[in-house]
């Protein structure tokens, strides 16, 4: 069993890693939003996908799959 100081250090490391990942994810979302806004004909509805429900995402995914299938034909 680890003693309390080691547990504290492990906890702080996990918090630091999560904070870094959250910041990097937020930055990535901003960059992707900027790209979507800059592409003519891009659907502006894609800008807030991370806020959508699972059902909404499944519907958008199904629609994109249909479009991809049409493009392959």
C-alpha positions as CSV (number, residue, x, y, z in Angstrom):
1,X,0.0,0.0,0.0
2,X,1.3,3.4,-0.9
3,X,1.8,5.9,1.9
4,X,-0.2,9.2,1.9
5,X,2.6,11.5,0.4
6,X,2.8,9.2,-2.6
7,X,-0.9,9.3,-3.0
8,X,-0.9,13.0,-2.9
9,X,1.8,13.3,-5.5
10,X,-0.1,10.8,-7.8
11,X,-3.3,12.8,-7.3
12,X,-1.6,16.1,-8.2
13,X,0.0,14.5,-11.3
14,X,-3.4,13.2,-12.5
15,X,-5.0,16.6,-12.0
16,X,-2.1,18.3,-13.9
17,X,-2.4,15.8,-16.8
18,X,-6.2,16.2,-17.0
19,X,-5.9,20.0,-16.9
20,X,-3.4,19.9,-19.8
21,X,-5.6,17.5,-21.8
22,X,-8.7,19.7,-21.2
23,X,-6.8,22.8,-22.4
24,X,-5.4,21.0,-25.5
25,X,-8.9,19.7,-26.3
26,X,-10.4,23.2,-26.0
27,X,-7.6,24.6,-28.3
28,X,-8.3,21.9,-30.8
29,X,-12.0,22.6,-30.8
30,X,-11.3,26.3,-31.4
31,X,-8.9,25.5,-34.3
32,X,-11.4,23.1,-35.9
33,X,-14.2,25.7,-35.5
34,X,-12.0,28.3,-37.3
35,X,-11.4,25.8,-40.1
36,X,-15.1,25.0,-40.5
37,X,-15.9,28.8,-40.6
38,X,-13.3,29.3,-43.3
39,X,-14.5,26.5,-45.6
40,X,-17.1,27.8,-48.1
41,X,-20.1,25.5,-48.0
42,X,-19.3,24.1,-44.7
43,X,-22.3,23.5,-42.4
44,X,-22.2,26.0,-39.5
45,X,-24.2,23.6,-37.4
46,X,-20.9,21.6,-37.0
47,X,-19.4,24.4,-34.9
48,X,-21.0,23.1,-31.6
49,X,-21.0,19.4,-32.1
50,X,-19.5,18.8,-28.7
51,X,-22.6,20.3,-27.1
52,X,-25.1,18.1,-29.0
53,X,-26.8,15.0,-27.7
54,X,-25.8,11.5,-28.7
55,X,-28.9,11.2,-30.8
56,X,-28.1,14.4,-32.7
57,X,-24.6,13.1,-33.3
58,X,-25.9,9.8,-34.5
59,X,-28.2,11.6,-37.0
60,X,-25.4,13.8,-38.3
61,X,-23.1,10.8,-38.6
62,X,-25.7,8.8,-40.5
63,X,-26.3,11.8,-42.9
64,X,-22.5,12.1,-43.5
65,X,-22.3,8.4,-44.2
66,X,-25.1,8.7,-46.8
67,X,-23.3,11.6,-48.4
68,X,-20.0,9.7,-48.5
69,X,-21.7,6.7,-50.1
70,X,-23.3,8.9,-52.8
71,X,-19.9,10.5,-53.5
72,X,-18.3,7.0,-54.0
73,X,-21.0,6.0,-56.5
